[in-house]
Amino acid sequence: MKAAAEPISPGQYFWLIMVAVVAGSVYLWPAYVVGLAGSGGYVSLWIATGVAAGVAAIQVSWMRRMVYRPYAVAMKDTWSPALGTVLAWITMALMMALDVVILYLYGELLQTFFYPATPSWVTIGAIGGLAVWIAIRSLAVVARNVQLWFPLLLASFVVVLALSAGDMRFPSAAAPNLAEPVSSMARASVATWFLYANPCAAATLLPYVRRGKRSSSGKLAVAAMALQGIILTTILFSALATLGPMPIANMTWPIIYVFSVVQVRTFFVQDVGMLILITWTVAMILHLGVHMFVVSWNVGPPLGGVNPQRQYLVAGIGLAIVLGALAIGSVAEAKVWLFQVLTPLDLAWTVILVPATALTAWWRTRGRRSAA
């Protein structure tokens, strides 16, 4: 009988989790958070990171209890065939809705800073099409692509961050402020969640890690969230120390301004902004590709290889995301959807559903063992 998927290594699993969160949306951050909490945004970030790590840990524990069944099957076995399907589909729909907004905003960033004469539908369509091209591949191929490219992209991003250190003229403004109102930091924590809003990737991919390696891979999922938190803390410090909190709060894409002032005449890429453009665009493609793969894997037949049925499903998912992005009218509208509607909704859904699923699975398996 054909295996559901070629096994992946713990390292590949780690990079898949890394690219499934943060990578596709870091360019939007931290303007909204700084506007809410100023330099108290550090606390908000750490809270959001802790919640994300906790969610990953709970999902890994749940997968272990469900004997590493595929995510969609485990949801049905935990709740019921009908209810489990509905809950999984709602989770997928929320992830896709966030991807729609994030893709639109990235297309607007490209048009604003790099391609003002190019219609946004061209860049949005191209990114969506390349993400589909990745997502139609088998899990092993997707994992190898992410394992190859994402460490390089992360390294280049860190290099540019280091190069921007010379422009950090306001280090005192970057010090954490713990005196911000609790309500402001709480709202900023909620607003930060969109960076981590992918409540099923860790659970979806874990069953396909090589046998005997799943326990260590579960720890890697939590480590991936912690590492992302460290990276984001560095980005927040860099933005605050370079621009100060007041300018950041009034910007849409502050990180692009931070990198635009970097001047390195002898650097192998004279225009550092172009290096960031390449880095972010590839990260966005990988981010969307992994999300499309996860959605298609959970709502369609999880067959190995390049399956024609799943190819059509991925193409439909990609088309829906692109058309949804093109339907958004403005950056202001997109930010309302992202920060005031979808992010709070996804956070509430995740912190309710994930623990409830784990507890329900524990209760059901406990009852079976007692009966035995």
Secondary structure as the mmCIF struct_conf table of DSSP 4:
data_model
#
loop_
_struct_conf.conf_type_id
_struct_conf.id
_struct_conf.beg_label_comp_id
_struct_conf.beg_label_asym_id
_struct_conf.beg_label_seq_id
_struct_conf.end_label_comp_id
_struct_conf.end_label_asym_id
_struct_conf.end_label_seq_id
BEND BEND1 ALA A 4 ALA A 5
STRN STRN1 ILE A 8 ILE A 8
HELX_RH_AL_P HELX_RH_AL_P1 PRO A 10 ALA A 20
TURN_TY1_P TURN_TY1_P1 VAL A 21 SER A 25
HELX_RH_3T_P HELX_RH_3T_P1 VAL A 26 LEU A 28
BEND BEND2 PRO A 30 PRO A 30
HELX_RH_AL_P HELX_RH_AL_P2 ALA A 31 ALA A 37
HELX_RH_3T_P HELX_RH_3T_P2 GLY A 38 GLY A 40
HELX_RH_AL_P HELX_RH_AL_P3 GLY A 41 ARG A 65
TURN_TY1_P TURN_TY1_P2 MET A 66 TYR A 68
HELX_RH_AL_P HELX_RH_AL_P4 TYR A 71 THR A 78
TURN_TY1_P TURN_TY1_P3 TRP A 79 TRP A 79
HELX_RH_AL_P HELX_RH_AL_P5 PRO A 81 PHE A 113
TURN_TY1_P TURN_TY1_P4 PHE A 114 PHE A 114
TURN_TY1_P TURN_TY1_P5 PRO A 116 ALA A 117
BEND BEND3 THR A 118 THR A 118
HELX_RH_AL_P HELX_RH_AL_P6 SER A 120 ALA A 135
TURN_TY1_P TURN_TY1_P6 ILE A 136 ILE A 136
BEND BEND4 ARG A 137 ARG A 137
HELX_RH_AL_P HELX_RH_AL_P7 LEU A 139 LEU A 163
HELX_RH_3T_P HELX_RH_3T_P3 SER A 164 ASP A 167
HELX_RH_3T_P HELX_RH_3T_P4 PRO A 171 ALA A 174
BEND BEND5 ALA A 175 ALA A 175
TURN_TY1_P TURN_TY1_P7 LEU A 178 ALA A 179
BEND BEND6 GLU A 180 GLU A 180
HELX_RH_AL_P HELX_RH_AL_P8 VAL A 182 THR A 192
HELX_RH_3T_P HELX_RH_3T_P5 TRP A 193 LEU A 195
TURN_TY1_P TURN_TY1_P8 TYR A 196 TYR A 196
TURN_TY1_P TURN_TY1_P9 PRO A 199 CYS A 200
HELX_RH_AL_P HELX_RH_AL_P9 ALA A 201 LEU A 205
HELX_RH_3T_P HELX_RH_3T_P6 LEU A 206 TYR A 208
STRN STRN2 VAL A 209 VAL A 209
HELX_LH_PP_P HELX_LH_PP_P1 ARG A 210 ARG A 210
TURN_TY1_P TURN_TY1_P10 ARG A 211 GLY A 212
HELX_RH_AL_P HELX_RH_AL_P10 ARG A 214 LEU A 243
HELX_RH_AL_P HELX_RH_AL_P11 PRO A 245 ALA A 249
TURN_TY1_P TURN_TY1_P11 ASN A 250 ASN A 250
BEND BEND7 THR A 252 THR A 252
HELX_RH_AL_P HELX_RH_AL_P12 PRO A 254 SER A 260
TURN_TY1_P TURN_TY1_P12 VAL A 261 VAL A 261
TURN_TY1_P TURN_TY1_P13 ARG A 265 THR A 266
BEND BEND8 PHE A 267 GLN A 270
HELX_RH_AL_P HELX_RH_AL_P13 VAL A 272 VAL A 299
BEND BEND9 GLY A 300 GLY A 300
BEND BEND10 GLY A 304 VAL A 306
HELX_RH_AL_P HELX_RH_AL_P14 PRO A 308 ALA A 327
HELX_RH_AL_P HELX_RH_AL_P15 VAL A 331 LYS A 335
HELX_RH_PI_P HELX_RH_PI_P1 VAL A 336 LEU A 342
HELX_RH_AL_P HELX_RH_AL_P16 THR A 343 ALA A 371
#
